[in-house]
Amino acid sequence: MAQNNNRSSNQLVVPQANAALDQLKYEVAQELGITLSQDGYYGNLLTKEAGTIGGNITRRLVQIAEQSLAGQFK
């Protein structure tokens, strides 16, 4: 099995969105009061915290998509 450099098997449809998603991750973590290491090491992050961050990112992305779709049908 090939191993990616970023250890994620997810492939972005728009690779340029990587920086925006990374920024969103830090924003959500800050809002939740969770400190993320700037060097990319998350070994000290609890599974519950990681799931909370991921869930909130997904919630926000769905909200953005819904607003975008609603704007198309006006």
C-alpha positions as a printed Julia matrix, in Angstrom:
74×3 Matrix{Float64}:
   0.0    0.0    0.0
   1.43   3.37  -1.0
   1.85   5.9    1.76
   1.05   9.58   1.18
   3.3   12.29   2.58
   0.5   13.83   4.65
  -0.69  10.43   5.97
  -4.19  11.04   4.61
  -5.81   8.86   1.99
  -8.34  11.57   1.17
  -7.86  13.26  -2.17
  -9.07  16.84  -2.55
 -11.09  17.57  -5.68
  -9.62  21.07  -5.67
  -6.03  20.79  -4.37
  -5.85  24.57  -3.91
  -8.47  24.21  -1.15
  -5.9   22.56   1.1
  -4.75  25.86   2.66
  -8.35  26.98   3.25
  -9.25  23.67   4.92
  -6.14  23.88   7.09
  -7.1   27.42   8.14
 -10.64  26.24   8.9
  -9.22  23.47  11.1
  -7.3   25.97  13.22
 -10.28  28.36  13.42
 -12.63  25.61  14.59
 -10.1   24.31  17.12
  -9.62  27.83  18.5
 -13.38  28.35  18.81
 -13.6   25.08  20.75
 -10.69  26.02  23.0
  -8.47  23.23  21.66
  -4.81  24.04  21.03
  -3.3   22.51  17.89
   0.42  22.21  17.37
   1.66  24.36  14.48
   4.21  21.7   13.46
   1.49  19.24  12.37
   1.98  16.75  15.22
  -1.33  15.81  16.79
  -0.19  12.91  18.98
  -1.22  14.78  22.11
  -4.73  15.43  20.78
  -7.48  13.31  22.3
  -9.58  11.27  19.88
 -12.68  13.02  21.19
 -11.12  16.43  20.44
 -10.12  15.38  16.92
 -13.64  14.1   16.27
 -15.17  17.29  17.6
 -12.97  19.39  15.33
 -13.74  17.19  12.31
 -17.47  17.2   13.03
 -17.56  20.97  13.32
 -15.57  21.37  10.09
 -18.05  19.09   8.31
 -21.01  20.98   9.78
 -19.54  24.29   8.6
 -18.75  22.98   5.1
 -22.31  21.67   4.72
 -23.65  25.03   5.87
 -21.48  26.84   3.3
 -22.67  24.46   0.55
 -26.32  24.93   1.53
 -25.95  28.71   1.44
 -24.26  28.49  -1.94
 -27.03  26.28  -3.34
 -29.74  28.51  -1.89
 -28.16  31.48  -3.63
 -28.33  29.68  -6.98
 -32.07  29.16  -6.75
 -33.08  32.73  -5.89
